[in-house]
Structures are given as structure tokens and as C-alpha cells.
Amino acid sequence: MKTTIRKSLSMIMAVLLLLSAFGGFTFSASAEGEYTSGYYTYYVRDNQATITDCDTSISGDIVTPATLGGYPVTSIGYYAFEDCTAITSITISEGVTSIQPAAFKNCTALKTIHIPASTTKYIWLTAGDPYAFEGCTALEEITVAEGNTKYYSDENGVLFEDSTLLFYPTGNRRTSYTVPDYVTAVNGRAFENCQYLESVTIPDTVVSVGADSSSAFKNCINLRTVNWGDSISTIFPNTFYGCSSLESITIPSGVSEIGASAFYGCTSLEEIVIPDSVYYIENSAFFGCTALADITIPEHTSFVCNTFSNTAYWNNDENWEDGAIYIGTHLAYIDTSLKSYTVKDGTTTIAASAINYISDIDDITIPDSVFYIGHQNFYAAIFNEENWSGYGLYINNHLVAISENASGTFRVKEGTLTVTGSEYVDSNLGITSIILPDSVVGVGGGSFIRCESLKSIVISDNLRFIGFRAFYDGKLNSITFPATIEYIGTDAFGSCNDLRNIYFTETDGHHISLGYSVFDGCDISGYLILPEGITHLSTNVIGYNESLNSVHIPDSIEYIDLYNFIGGDEYDFYICAKTDSDYLRAYAEENGFDFRVCTGHEGHTPSDPTQPDDPVNPDNPTDDWEDSTPVINQPSKTTVNFGETLVLQLEEIEISEGYAVAWFVEGAGVSTWVSEDGLECRVTSIANGNPTVYAKLVDEEENPVTNADGEEILDEITIVSKAGFWQKFLSFFKNLFGINRVIY
């Protein structure tokens, strides 16, 4: 029987294959897997084929097959045509929906590519993997079939998606190019490795260059000039990396930050003027600009110690003073051989990692003119235990580190000017709240990064700067910014998933810079009111936030990056302003949500912040810590015998709501009972011992509160508990007759 069935199946298969050979119908018995047909290797899944490899001997003008093995080709896979160096043009067949990373990598003779109407899923040109046309050094033109609903090309063979310039062919021989004025964003790899371009003009309509993956003009070795307007808010990392012919560039007046290695190796650049709008320049931004001798930089701009390394200015011995180099009013670096240093009067910022090898804080002097200190400074001083007093490490009027052993509420000393973080010290896992006195004007980058217990902060009324990733990935619930705020850096509150309430105090309209992704990943509830003074909303300032119903846009806003309010078209969201605006209406329409004139907007006047001015005493923010210090009344005796009870009582004290006195015992020999109001603790002798009893001020989670020096706020008393045979014998009879003593 089995033999008959097998023979029948064999005959059926033979007939089907014969019909297939004569074109009667298409048939394939292939299951999921990888196969080869002619030049092509392909993978079958869900009855669709992806080209995964191609014989590198293929040459000339080719058209990719529409089907392989009877299956429709829907994708050009990773590295599919890598190193096919003899292909001169490719027409991608209709039916292909996606082109994967590095699909045509190093096709060095390839001059033209035709994209079909069906390719609407994606062409990989973003971050994370090699882009689809990487190494196609001869590519002059990309064309897109009519009917493609996602991509199109212009007469110069440049590829676009909606209003974004995606890709300028690397081998295009034009020496100059003007970005069309309907473009609002330039992709991160748009001009990378373009070898013939000498000048590019970018219109004011473009608000973002390289937000998705940076490197927009990387290694354009003949690029000499870039003309762009004031619509740009951020120069992203690697934007002009390796542009060795770049002779001059004007930083737009709306830029707030310049990314890492942005101008790395621009060896023809002789002069740079940093505008007042720039508050932070990342590491190596101008590294290796060996002709750069003239640097103009505002007093408030902070940067990293190697930002201007190996420039003509840096390499000029005349610019070094006693082992240190200053750029304008900024201390950029001091020599590692120095064992002591006094920062010059008039210095305004200290670059990140500028001072690292001086171990004794008495050998470092910082003047009051310094209002910002970059992260990762004072490495040697931090690890010298002699420098620590309590849980804070202060150098002059600057808090440069907080111990990982700190817990509860941490109050920064009055008179402190800056608070700066150090990645050399672990996250302060036990700190639940921070109080910044009004003397603090700057919080440095990384100061409270990943503080998992930090849920509240009282911001100084005079705070001007919050640095790069200052509170990144933290657990803050709410934040109120003072009217003095000028700059909030990249990712300052990024990934703070619990941050629901954000308030800005009304300002006088001075310029305010927000770095990219400042609030990205927060869960802002209800509405957000941005203050006057913000002119640009950089990439992902707000990001995706489905709890956010509306954002009030101030009249000062001139440009908004497209990558803001992501997902606003997916839920009930709108932006609004006091006055009508064609720009905002067009922006909202383009992004799929509403614009409203917000007369009567429910959030136009900021609500009162949800946090008190001072969690220790909200009614009196300047209240002295001494007023909240528990004091134990001295008892008549401190020695108790077995079974006796010593009553410890506190002097009168006013404790604000949310705080309490908790009693703790270190050592053995006693049991304790504490009254409900915390003002009395009864200590009973149960064994021999010399325990110390503490009365401590604690917060709602019973974490000890610390004073300005990082010391716990407490009083203590040591007890002598006697419980030998004789004391126990006497206690038996005293209990028998009810005369065991209570001592006050």
C-alpha cells in the first residue's frame, strides 16, 4: 500500500513539474530556507524572497529579478551586492519594498540606481548599521519611479522622503548644491563622503541637520563653505568630521550645543566665533583643527578639556601659562604634573576633566567668578579620603562630589556656587531629595545621573545652568525651574520616566537654550508651558509623551525641529500660542495634530509647584537646621539594671509635615518602645551591654536627613545596661511586688 502511494505522489510531482516547464503555472516545492539561482542567493520566508547575496562577477547594467524560485522578491538584504565592483547601474524590480543596510556596499563602479514605486517600507540610510549605498563612490544619480508614495528624487538625482533630504549621491560631480526650500530636515548621512562638493547652501526652512545619525557632511574632503541660516539649533556629533578643506563657517545664532567631533580634523579652519546662544561644546569638537588659531567664545559656554586639543591655538606655547591653558575666560586644561593650582580670577568655567591629578583640596583654589565646572574633574581629590567632610566634598564654594553613602535629604551648603558631578563616584542611591540654596547658579553635567532614589529637588532661585545629563535616568517626580534659567543641557532629564510635572517660572524674556532630548522619555502629565525666551526647540526636547495633552508655545519661538511631539498624531494632543501663527499652524498640520490660539488656555498661568520650597519647613525656607535638631533631655542616670526602664524625652521641637524623629539603637542590652509622636523613647534593660540610643530627623521613608556638611541631624546618649545574676535575682522580687523602677 505504502509503495502505491509513493508511486502516485511521484507521478503527480512529475506532472506538476512538466506543466511548470511549459509555463502552465508557477510551482515551487521549496520550503523556508536559502537557495541559489544564477548570480543570486535568496532566502524564502512567508512565500517571499529576499536577495541575500550576489556573485561578484556580475557586471554592467542589471535589473534585479522580480521572482526567484517562483517567489516574489520583496527585499534587497543586508550586504546583498557587497563588493560587486563591476555593476554600473541597477534597476530594482517592482515589488521590492525595502532595501537593507549595506545592500550595495562598495559597488564602486555603480553610477545610477532606480527605485521602484513599491519601495515604501524603507531604504536604510539611518544610524546603527552601514547605510544602503555605503562605499558607492561613483554613484551620481538616484531616480524614483512615479507612484512611489514615500520617496522621490529631484533633477540632480538627490533622494528625498517627504520634506527630508535623505541622500546626496556620493559621486555626484556637482561642486555646489542648494537644498530646496521645501526641505525642513537633512538626514544624518545625507552628504557623507561626497568628494566633489565644495559649497552647500541650506535655507532657513531646514531646522535639523543630522538629528537621526549625525555625520551629515563627514569626510567631504573638498567642502570649503556651508551657508545656513539661524534655523539650526544643534550641530550634531561628527557633522563636519574630516572636512579638511573647510576654510570658514558661521555658527548660526540659534545653536545651543555643538556635538562631539563636530569639526574634528577640519585642518583648513583658521578662525571660529562661537555665538552667545551656545552653552555647551562636547569633547573633541574642534580636535585636530591644526590651523585654528583664533577662537572667540562666550563667558558662559562650557566645554570638555580636549574640545580644542591639537589646534594651532592649543599648540602655541605662548598660550600656556604656568602649565595651564585658558581659552577666553575658560580654564581648558592644566598639566598633569602640577601638584597645586590657583585658578585665575575672572575665570567663568572649568572644562570637564581639566583638573584631575591634584589630590589635596587645599592645593586647589577656585575663585568666586567660576559659575560652572564640567564633569569628571578632581579625580585624585575625590579618592583622597582626607578631603571629605561628611558626605560632601567641597573645594572652596563648589560641591564637586557627593558620597554614595549619603542618604535621605541632602542639603547643599549655603554659599555654594556650583554643584558638579563625577562619574568616578557611584550614583547616590540613598539620596531621596536635594536642596540647593539660592547661591547655586550651576549644576554640572552628570551631577545626579541615575540617582534611583532621588524623587524631589528644591532648585535655587538663581540657577542659570543645568548641564549635560545632570539628572538623566532618574526618579524625580516634578521640577520647577526659576525665572533665571538660561540653559538646560542635552538629556538633562532624559529617560526620567517618573517626571510628570514640569513648571517654568515666568521669565523676563531672556534667551533660554534647551539641548536636544532634554525631556525625552519623561511622562509629562497634562500640559507643558514653555517660557518666553526660547527661540528654538531642538530635536526631541519633548519627544514621545502620550500623557501630554498640550504644549504652550511662547511668542519667542522661531523654529521647531520636526522631531518633537513624536506620536502627537496618535492621541489627543495640540500645541497652542497666545497669538495666531501661520508657522505653527503649518507645523501642526504637517505633523498631524491641532494648533489653537490659547486665549483662556487652561495652563497659561503656571500652577503652583507640587513640591514645597523646602521639604524640611515649607513655611520658612530659610529655617535653620538647628531648629529641627532633636535634643534628648539628660536623664537622672544612664545606668539601668535588669528589668528597669529609662525614659528618654526630647526637648520641645517643631517638625514639618512629612518629617519625623526616629529612634535607633546601636549595640545590645536593651529593648525600646517609642511614643506615637516620637518625643519619648522608653529603654528597658534585658541583657548586659553598652548601647547608644540615637534620636534622628528622618523623611517620609525614614531615611536620615543630613545637614549642609552631609552629617545626620541627631542627638545621642550611651546607656549602661546591667543584667548579671544579681540584677536578675533582684528584678524577680521587684516584679513580684510591683516595684520595678522607671527612671526619668
N, C-alpha and C positions, 0 to 999 in steps of 0.2 A: 504493500500500500504506500509506504514512505517513498519507495523508488518511483512509483507512478506520479506522485505529487511533485517530486523533484523534477521529473521529466517535463511535466506540464508547465511548471514555472519557468524552466529553461526555454521552452518553446515560446511562451508569452514574452519573455525578455528579448528573445531574438527578433520576434515580430516588431516589438516596440522600437528596438534599435534600428531595424531596417526602415521603418516608417520615418524615424528621425533623420536617417541619412538622406532620404528623398524629400525632406522638408515637409513631410505631412504634419508634424508638430514637433515642438521642442520638448525634449525629455532629458532629465538628468537623474541618475540614481544616487548622486553624491550626497552624503550627509554633511553635518558641520565639520569643518576642517580646512586644511591648507592644501592647495593644488597648484599646478603649473600648466600654463597653456602658452606656447610660443615664447615670447620675450617675458611674459608676465607671471608672477606668482601672486595668488589671490587667496583670500580667506573667506569662507562661506559661513554666514550666520543668519538665521531667520530668513533664509531664502534670498539673501542679498550678498553681493560680493564686494570686498574691499581689496583694492590693489595694494599689496604689501611689499612687493619688490619687483625690480625690472633688470633684465640683463643689461649690463653697462655697455654692451656692444651696440645697442640700439642707437640710431643716428638720424639726422635730418629733421624734416618737418613731420611730426607724428600727430595722430588723432587717437586718444585713448579709447579702448574698446567699450562699447555700450553694454555688452554682456560678456561674461566669461563662464564657460561650462553651463550655459543656459540660464545663468543667474544675472540679474541686472546689476551693473556696477554702480554703487551709490556713494563710494568714498575713496579718496586717494589717501592711503595710510601713512603712518609715520615712516620717514626715510624711504618712501616707495621708489623714488627716482634718484636717490642719492648717488652722486659721482657719475651720472650719465652725462659725460662731458662732451658728447658728440651731438646731442639734441640741439637743434637750432630754434625750433618753435613747437609749442604744444597747444593743441585744441582739445580741451576737456569735453568729453561727450556729455550730451544732455542726459540727465538722470543722476549725475553726481551731486550730492547735497552738501558734502563737507570736504575740506582739504586740511589734512592733519599737520602737526608740527614737522618741520624739516622735510616735507614731502618732496621738494625739488632741491634739496641741499646740494650745493656745489655743482649744479648744472652750469658750468662756466661758459658754455657757448650759447646758452639759451637767450634769445633776444625778445621773443614775444610769447605771451600766454593769453589764451582766450577762455574766459569764464562763462559757463552756460547759464541760462535763466534758472536752472534748477538748483544752483548752489546758493542756498539761502540759510543753511544751518550755520555754518561758519567757515571762514578761511583763517587759519591760525596765524595771527600776527601780533599776539599779546605776550604778556610775561609768562615765565615758568618753564617754557620749552623753546628750543630754536624755532624761529619763525619759518613759515612755509617756504619762503624764497631765499633763505639764508645762503650766502655764498654764490648767488646768481649774479656774478659781477658784470655780465654783459647784458642783463635784462634792460631793455629800453622801453617796453610798452606792455601794458595790461589792458585788454579790452573785455567788456562785459556784454553779453547778449541782451537784446531788448527783451523786456518782460521780467527781468530779474527784479524782485521786489525789495531786495536788501542792498545789493551792491550796484555801483555804476562807475564809469570811468569818464575822464574828460578828454579833450582833443590831444592832450600831452601824454596820454597813456597812464595817468595817475589814478589810483584806486580809491574810491570813497565808499563810506557807509553812512547813509542819512546825511548829517551835517558834519561828519568827522572825516578828515583826510587820513586814510588808513596807510597808504603805502606809495611812496615815490620810487619808481624803478631804479635800482642801484646803478645801472649802466646808462641811464638816460643822459644824453650828451649835452643837454642844455646847460649853460653856465649860470643862468639866473632863473628864478621862479617866483611868481607872486601867487600866494594862496588866495583862492577865490573868496569874495566877501560873504558868501553864504555859509562858509565854514565856521564852526564855533569851537572845534577841538581838533588838535593834531595828535595822532596816535604816537605812543611812546617809541616806536621803531620806524616812524614814517620816513625819515631821511637817513637812517643809519647806513654808513659805508658808502654813501653817494660820492663818487670820486671826481665828478666833473663840476658839481655845483660850486659857484663862487659867491653868490649872493642870494638871499631869500628875504622876501617881504611878507610880513604877516599882518593882516588887517586887525582893527580893533574888535571885530566880531569874534575873534578867537580868544577864548577865556582860559584855555587849558592847552599846554604843550607837554605831552608826555606823562599825563597823570596815571595811566594804566601800567606802564612798564619802564618809564624813563628812557634814556639813550636816544632821544629824538634825532639828534644830529651827530651821534657818536661816530668818530673816525671819518668825518667828512674832511678829508685832508686838504682840500683846496678851498674850503669855505672861508671867505675873508670878512664878510659883513652880514649881519642879520638886522633887519629893520622891523621893529614891532612896536605896538602902541602900549598904552598903560592898562590894558585889559588883563594882562597876565599877573597872577597873584603869587605864584610859586615857580621857581626854577628847580626842576626836579633833579635827582641824582643822575650823573653821567650825561646830562643833556648835551654838552659840547665836549665831552671827553675825547681827547686825541685830535681836536680840530687845530692842527699845528699851524695853519695859515691864518687863523682868526686874528686880525690886527686890532680891531676895536669893536666894542659892543656897549650899548647903553642899557643898563638895568632899568626896566620900567618902574615908574614911581609907585606902582601899586604892589610890587613884590614884597612879601613879608619874610620869606625864607629862601635860602639858596642851598640846594641839596648837596650831598656828599659827592665829591669828584666831579662836580658840575662842569668845571673848566679845567680839569686835570690834563696837563700836558699841552695846554694852548701856548706853545713856545713863541708865538709871534705877538702875543698880547703884551703891550707895554704899559698900559695905564688902566685902572679901574676906579670908577666912582660908585660907591655903594650909596643908594638913596636913603633918606630918612625912614622910609617905610620898612626897611629890612631890619629885623630884630635878631635873626639867628642865621649863622652860616655853618654848615656841617663840615665834618672832617674832610680834609684833602680837597676842598672845593677848588682851590687855585694851586694845588701842589704841582710842581714841575713847570710852572709858567716862568721859564727862565729869563724872559725879557721883562717881566713885570717889576718895574722899579718904583712906580708911583701909585700909591694906594690911598684913597680917601674913604674914610669910614666913620659913620656917626658915633657919638659917645655911647649910645645905648645898645649898639649892635654887639652881640656876644658871638663867640666862635670857638672852635677847637684848636688846640695848640699847633696842629700840623696843617691848619687851613691854608696858610700862606708859606709852607715849607718849600725849600728849593725854588724860590723865586729870586729875581735879581735883588729885591729889597732884602730878603732874608739872608742872601749870600754876601751881602755887602757888610764887611766888618765894621764900617763906620756907624751902622745902625744898631750895633750891640753895645750895651753899657754895663760894665762890671758883670759880665756873664749873663745878661738878660737882654731880651729884645722886646721893644714896645712898638705897637702899630697905632698911631694916634694916641688916644688915651687908654689903650688896652695893653695889659701885660700879656704877651703872647707865649713867652716861654722863659724859664731860667735854666741855666746849665745844671746838669745832674750832679756835678762835683761840688756845688755850693752847699755849705752846711748851715748857713743862715742867710736871711734876706729881708730887706725892708722895701716894701712896695712903694713906689714914688707917690708923693702927694699929687692929687689930681687924677689919678688912675680911676677909671669908672668900672671896668670889668676885668676879670681874670679869666683867661681862656681855659676851657676844660683841659685837664691834665697838664697844666702849665707848671704847677709846683707839686712835686711828688716825692722828693728824696730828702727833705728836711724832717728829722724825726722829733725834734723838741719844739713845742709850740712857742716857747719863749724866744726861739730864734726866728720866728716869722712875725713880721709886723705888717698889718694891713690898715691903710688909712680909712677914715670915715667917708671919703669920696667914692669908695668902691660900693656899688649897689647891686652888683651881680657877680656871682662866682660860678663858673661852669662845673659840671660834674667830674667825678674821678680825680679830684685833687687831694693832696695831703696824704698820700698813701702811707708814707713812713710814719707820719704823726699819728694816724689812726691806729696803727698797730703798736704804738708805744703806750703801754698801759699807764705810764706816769702822767700822760696828758689828760686823762679822763677824770672828770669830777661828776659823780653821779652817772646819769645815763646820757648826758650831752657832752659833746666835745666842741668847745668854743675857742676860736682864735680871734682875739680882740672882740669886735662886735659882730662876729659871724659864727653861726652854728654850722659846723661843717660835717657833723655826723651824729647819729643817734644810735645808741646801742640796741642790738637785737633783744636785749634783756629788759628793755623798757616795756611797761605795760600800763593799761588804764589810760588816764588823761595825761598828756604831756604838754606842759606849758612852756613855751619858749621864753627866755629871759627878756625882761624889759630892756630896751635899748639895742636889741639885736637888729641889724640891718638886713642881713640875708640869711636864708636857710638853703643849704645846698646838700645834695645827696651824694652818696658814694656807693658804687656797685661793689666795693670791696667789703662792705658791711651788709650782712644779710637783711632781708626785709624785716621791719619792726613788727613782728607778728602779734605782739601783745598790746600794741597801742590801739585804743578804741577811739580816741579823739585828740585833736591837736588844737592848741590855742596860740595864735600868732598875735603878738602885741602890735600896736599901731606903729611902732618904729620899723617894722619889717616892710621893705619895699620890693624885695625879690625872693622868689622861690625857685631854686635852680633845677635843672633837668634831672630827672630820676630821683628827686628827693624822697618821695614816698611811693615809689614804684612797687606794685604788688603787695601793699600792706593789707593783708587779708582781713584784719580785724578793725581797720580804721573806717569808722562809719560817719564821723562828723568832724568838721573843721570850722573854727572861727577865724575868718580871714581878716587880716589887718585892714583898717580903713584907709591906709596909704599905700596899699600894694599896687605895684606898677607892672611887674613881670612874673609870669609863671612859665617855666621852661619846658623843654622837650621831654615828654613822657613823665612829667612830675608826679602824676597820680595814676599812671597807666595801670590798667587791670586791677583796680582797687575796688573797695566795697562802700564807697561814700554813697549816702542816700540823697543828699542835697548840697548845693553850693550857692553862695551868694557873692557876687563879685562887686567890689566897691566902685565908686564913681571914678577913682584914679586909675583903673586898669588900662594898660596900654597894649599889652601883648600876652597872648595865651598860645603856647607853642604846640608844634605838631604832636598829636597823640597825647596831649597833656591829660585828658580824661578818657582816652580811648579804651574801649573794652571794659568800661566801668558799668557793668550790666545792671547794677542796683541804683544807678544815679537817675532819679526820676524827676527831681525838682531843681531847675537851674534858673537863677534870678540874676539880672543885671541891674545895679543901681543906676538911676538916670545920670548921665554924664553931661559935661559941658560941651560935648561935641568934638573933643579932641580925637585925633586919629587913633584907631584901635586896629591892631593886626591880629588875625586868627590864623594859625598854621593849619595845615591840612589834617583831616581826621581828628580834630580836637574833641568832638563829642561822638565820634563814630563808635557804634556798639553800645551806647547808653540807651536807657529805656525811658526817655523823657516823656512825662505824662502830661496830657492836655495841650498846653501851648507853650511857646518859647518867644520871648520878646527880646529882640536884639537891640542894643542901644545905638544912639546916634554916634557917628564916628567911624563905624565900619564901612569901608568902601568896597571891599571885595569879599566874597565868600569863596574860599579856596575849595579844593577837592575834598569831598566827604566831611566837611565841617559838621554836618548833621548826619549824613549817611542814611542807612535804613533804620526806620524807627516807627513801627506801626502803632505805638501808643500815642504818638504825637498827632494832634488834630490840626494844629495851625502854627505858623511862624509869622510874627510881625516883623516886616522888613522896614528899617528906618529910611528916611529920605536920603541919607548919605550913601546908600548902596548904589554902586555904579555897575558892577559886574557880578554875576553869579555863575560859578562853574556848573557845567551840566551834571557833574557827578555829585549833586546834592539832592536831598529829599528823595533818595532812592526808594522806589516802591510806593511813592506818594499816589501813583495812579491805581494802586491796588486796594486802597482803603480810604476812609473818609478824611481827606486832608485838603487844606488850602493854604495859600500864602496871602498876606494882606499888607496894606500900607495906608497911611493917613490920606495920601493923595493918589489920584488915578495915575497910572503909568503904562504907557504903551509897551515899554520894555518888559515889565513884569507880567503884563497880560500875555505877551508873546512867549515869554519864558514858561509860564504856567501851561499855556496851550500846547507848546512843544513837548512838555513833559507829562501831559495827561492829567493835570489837576486844575483846581479853580484858583482864580485871583479875585480878591474882593477889596473894595475900598472899606477900610476898617473903622469908619466912624462908629463909635459905640462898640468897638471890638472888646470882647469880654476880658481881654488880657492887656489892654492898652496901658493901664496903670499897674505896675507890678504889685502882686500880692505881698503881704508881709512874709518874710522868710520863715520856713518851718523850723529853723534852728534858732536858739537864743543867741544873744550877743556873747554870752559867757555861760557855759554849762555849769559852772560852779555857783554862780549867783547871777541869774539873768537880770535881776532888778538893779544890780550895781556892777557893771562890767569892770570897774577899777578896784573892786573889793580886794583887800589884802588877803593873801593866803593864810596869814597868821590868824585871821578872824575865824577861819574854818578848821583850825588845828585842834584835834582832840587833846584835852589835858585831864589826866587822871588825878583826882584828889588823893593826897597822901593818906593812906590808912594808918590806924594807930599802931599796927605792927604788920610785918610782912612774913612772919613765920607762923605756919599753921600746923597743928597736929592732926593725926588721922581722924577723919570724920568732921573736923571743924570747917567752917565756911567763911571765907574772906570776901567781903562785899567791896568791889571796886566801882566808884562812881565818877562820872565826868563832871567837870565844871560846866556851867551853862554855855551852850553853843547853838548858833543858828545854822542849820544845814538846808541848802536849797533843795527844791523838789528834784528827784532823780539821783540824789546823793544820800549817803548814809554813813554811819560809823559801824565798822565790823570789828569783832574781837578775834584775835588769833593767839594761839599758844605754841611756843617752840619749847620742846622738852617734855619730860614725863613727870607724873606725880599728882596731877590734879584733873578733876572734871569741871566743866564750866556750864553755866546757864546764863543767857543774855536776855534782858528785858526786851519787850516788843519795840520800844522806842530807841533801843541801842545805847541808852545812857547808863545802864548798870550791868555789871558782869559779876556773877557770884562764882567764886573759885573754891572748890571743895577738895581737901586732901584725901587721896586714895592710895598713895604709894610714896616712897622716898623719891625726892627729886628736887631740882632747882630750875623750874621752868620760868621762861619770860613770857609775860602776857602783854600783847600789843592792842591798842585801840587805833585803827587806821581809817582814814577817809577813803571811801570806795565809790565807784559809779554804779549805775543800774545793774551791771553784770558782775558786780562785786570785784572788779579789778581795782587795785590800789591806785589812787590819784597821786601824781608826783608834782613837786613844786618846780620853780624855774631852773633849779640846779639838777633836776632829774631825781630828786630824793623823795621818798614816800612821806606823806604827811601823817604823822603818828605820834603817840606817846607810848611809853613802855614802863613796865615795872617787873622786877625779878622776885619770885616767891621762893621761900624755903619750905618745902613740904616734908614733914617728919612722920614716918609711918612704920617705925620699928615695932618690936614685940610689945614694949612697954606702952607706947601710944595707942596701939590697937587694944591692949588689955583695958586701959583706962576708958577708951571710947566705948567699949562694950557696956561698962557700967553707966557711963553718962547717957547713952542711948536708952538703957534700961529705965533710968529715972527721968529721961527727957530733959537733960541739962546740957546737951552738947552745944557749944558756943557758936554764935555768929559774930564775926569781928568786923567793925567798920573803921 
